[in-house]
Amino acid sequence: MTTPRIVITAGEPSGIGPDLCVLLAQRAHPAELVVVADRDLLAQRARLLRLPLALVDYESTTPPDPQAAAH
């Protein structure tokens, strides 16, 4: 079975969307999650939430991998 790739937009920078994206990264998922957002904004929100976050650049030619949990 092929791993699905799901693209998520973080929405309005001053809204809850960036926080939710950081929270999504804390758990493993059977699909690859690609978040469309400003890297610095996501890193800042992760620091404010005191949560780990590893940002990986999206590469369209790479086959999707399931989302690993942040550590």
BELLINMO-V105051 format. One line per field, one symbol per residue. phi: phi as a letter, one per 30 degrees, with the letter a starting at -180 (. if undefined). burial: + if it has 24 or more other C-alpha atoms within 12 Angstrom, else -. Layout:
# BELLINMO-V105051
phi=???
burial=???
This chain:
# BELLINMO-V105051
phi=.dddcccbcdidedcdeeddddddddbdbdcdccccadeddddddddddhbdaccbddbdddddceddddb
burial=---------+-------++++++++-----+++++-+---+++-++----+-+-+-----------+----
